[in-house]
Amino acid sequence: MIASVLVANRGEIACRIFRTCAELGIRTVAVFSDADENALHARVADTAVRLPGATPAETYLRGDAIVQAAVAAGADAVHPGYGFLSENAGFARAVLAAGLTWIGPPPEAIEAMASKTRAKELLGVEPLRQVTEADLPVLVKAAAGGGGRGMRVVRRLGDLDAALAAARAEAASAFGDGEVFTEPYVEHGRHVEVQVLADTHGTVWTLGTRDCSLQRRHQKVIEEAPAPGLTAPLTRDLCEQAVRAARAVGYTGAGTVEFLVADGTAHFLEMNTRLQVEHPVTEAVYGVDLVALQIRVAEGHALEGDPPRAQGHAVEARLYAEDPANGWAPQTGRLHRLAVPGGVRLDTGYTDGDDIGVHYDPLIAKAVAHAPTRAQAVRKLAAALERAAVHGPVTNRDLLVRSLRHEEFASARMDTGFYDRHLPALTAPAPDPLAPLAAALADAHGRSRFGGAWRNLPSQPQVKRYALAGEEHEVRYRHTRTGPEADGVRVVHADARIVVLDVDGVRRRYEVARYGDEIHVGTTRLTALPRFPDPAPQHAPGSLLAPMPGTVVRVAGGLAEGAAVQAGQPLLWLEAMKMEHKITAPATGTLSALHVTAGQQVEPGMVLAVVKSP
């Protein structure tokens, strides 16, 4: 039996695997980079081993260093999690060669399926060898890995070479493998997948379907099980194809076969030879622990009896530190507080006070709701996210709530183009007009010179300024003998943490938390502004500012100060949290300054270049 497991991963998936190991009485070993020295997964494991460096290439993609860590820590098995080396056959072989148990499929199965080009050939699906105008649109896709990295949609033939170069660079950085291929891009399809589980005794289970159609940058955002609205024949066909794929490569352990469903037809995409990020929805519906089953299979046990029956519906939402209204730009900073109401499963790699850094995926947590029906599960998850305390960097929380409540999603008519169609409406500012007043009153109470009590004297109007949803809000109120007053609003109660306001007989209660200039009023995030702003401009006109912390991975060829540029022309590329972000010229003109070079680290707001308009 397995006695000690090293998880060759980080963040929420490492913590999730450790949780099952603890329940089974299995000791746990974490590996951590220098950037993750104080990360939750390194703190909760029984033993932790340092991987020197910070980038994935220096740490979590170093199979040799991870195997050495497992041996040094006395682990007898390795679980790869997802991403990083989870679909790397060479790593699986190195684990086995070291005399350790590999909690995953055989290296030969990984080799056959982890390369999407070889997997398609195995199942009789040919990738595009030469792209013509008639083939457009096409999808450039990394042959290894997943998570939306190394993928680009190409709608113009002239954009193909640039898309191939960008996809190769992103795939090499994320997976250590820069191989890419092209395939037809199916518009308005649904992303549907089948969970498979196979043992070493010839048994292959399918544990139903999942729908993962709500995606941004080809990375899933909201997932659910079972996939709604599929006919019985289509569901049966999907499951039969999944079993055939697993048997074709002698698969064992947990895996997922993915399809694009359009017009009632299933198009094979790939087989992921690992545990999926969205596995909790299947666990909820089938009442199983997939990690525990992975471990049992790795120990040589057989899957007993028939697969369990599905019960109810489950929906998962991925909470990211990112700004959907600003090109999904990743966000960094301290996560001051994370609390989600009970009744919802929360898988996370963070606790209050942890820092979200620049080197890895911006996923904060996954929230999962299970209920007897789809409508009940969706309502439950939306309400939990809406009431959650997420204090720290900007997140996609509001987007998730609006997505779950969108009519197209509620009626199960969504497809992979959902955010292409609806993102502007889903990210339109809808600030609570009372939030700035609540923040000002809480701040005034906390700063009172009399132990937090209101001054018992009338005063001149007080003025506070806040940034909210990209706009500046000015708040005015007065201190009176009976307490603070504001036009049209009655202040029922106010202290440094709780403010209750009454408008036309309707009371609203706000919890207020302040972290420096960052203020959270309920679910609204504000930034305190100085009373008298600096009138001087901060940057020269045409300045291109870094939208996030990251690394300049490359500068456009031949670009130099004095060069003529066209509006929209790519100038340089940043990599942050394993995703590439293109910086383009804001207008036609002359590049009057270029302040960065490839390999340079940048911080948010740093001037990268300046384009001078004629």
Secondary structure as GFF3:
##gff-version 3
##sequence-region A 1 614
A	DSSP	beta_strand	4	7	.	.	.	ID=ss1
A	DSSP	alpha_helix	11	24	.	.	.	ID=ss2
A	DSSP	beta_strand	27	33	.	.	.	ID=ss3
A	DSSP	three_ten_helix	34	36	.	.	.	ID=ss4
A	DSSP	alpha_helix	40	44	.	.	.	ID=ss5
A	DSSP	beta_strand	47	51	.	.	.	ID=ss6
A	DSSP	three_ten_helix	56	58	.	.	.	ID=ss7
A	DSSP	alpha_helix	63	73	.	.	.	ID=ss8
A	DSSP	beta_strand	77	79	.	.	.	ID=ss9
A	DSSP	alpha_helix	89	97	.	.	.	ID=ss10
A	DSSP	beta_strand	101	102	.	.	.	ID=ss11
A	DSSP	alpha_helix	107	114	.	.	.	ID=ss12
A	DSSP	alpha_helix	116	122	.	.	.	ID=ss13
A	DSSP	three_ten_helix	133	135	.	.	.	ID=ss14
A	DSSP	beta_strand	138	142	.	.	.	ID=ss15
A	DSSP	beta_strand	152	154	.	.	.	ID=ss16
A	DSSP	three_ten_helix	157	159	.	.	.	ID=ss17
A	DSSP	alpha_helix	160	175	.	.	.	ID=ss18
A	DSSP	beta_strand	180	184	.	.	.	ID=ss19
A	DSSP	beta_strand	190	198	.	.	.	ID=ss20
A	DSSP	beta_strand	204	216	.	.	.	ID=ss21
A	DSSP	beta_strand	219	225	.	.	.	ID=ss22
A	DSSP	alpha_helix	232	248	.	.	.	ID=ss23
A	DSSP	beta_strand	253	262	.	.	.	ID=ss24
A	DSSP	beta_strand	265	272	.	.	.	ID=ss25
A	DSSP	alpha_helix	279	286	.	.	.	ID=ss26
A	DSSP	alpha_helix	290	298	.	.	.	ID=ss27
A	DSSP	beta_strand	313	320	.	.	.	ID=ss28
A	DSSP	beta_strand	322	323	.	.	.	ID=ss29
A	DSSP	three_ten_helix	324	326	.	.	.	ID=ss30
A	DSSP	beta_strand	329	330	.	.	.	ID=ss31
A	DSSP	beta_strand	333	335	.	.	.	ID=ss32
A	DSSP	beta_strand	337	339	.	.	.	ID=ss33
A	DSSP	beta_strand	345	348	.	.	.	ID=ss34
A	DSSP	beta_strand	354	356	.	.	.	ID=ss35
A	DSSP	beta_strand	363	371	.	.	.	ID=ss36
A	DSSP	alpha_helix	374	387	.	.	.	ID=ss37
A	DSSP	beta_strand	389	391	.	.	.	ID=ss38
A	DSSP	alpha_helix	397	404	.	.	.	ID=ss39
A	DSSP	alpha_helix	407	410	.	.	.	ID=ss40
A	DSSP	alpha_helix	418	426	.	.	.	ID=ss41
A	DSSP	alpha_helix	435	446	.	.	.	ID=ss42
A	DSSP	beta_strand	462	468	.	.	.	ID=ss43
A	DSSP	beta_strand	471	480	.	.	.	ID=ss44
A	DSSP	beta_strand	483	486	.	.	.	ID=ss45
A	DSSP	beta_strand	489	494	.	.	.	ID=ss46
A	DSSP	beta_strand	498	503	.	.	.	ID=ss47
A	DSSP	beta_strand	506	515	.	.	.	ID=ss48
A	DSSP	beta_strand	518	521	.	.	.	ID=ss49
A	DSSP	beta_strand	524	529	.	.	.	ID=ss50
A	DSSP	beta_strand	543	545	.	.	.	ID=ss51
A	DSSP	beta_strand	550	555	.	.	.	ID=ss52
A	DSSP	beta_strand	564	565	.	.	.	ID=ss53
A	DSSP	beta_strand	570	576	.	.	.	ID=ss54
A	DSSP	beta_strand	579	584	.	.	.	ID=ss55
A	DSSP	beta_strand	589	594	.	.	.	ID=ss56
A	DSSP	beta_strand	601	602	.	.	.	ID=ss57
A	DSSP	beta_strand	607	612	.	.	.	ID=ss58
###
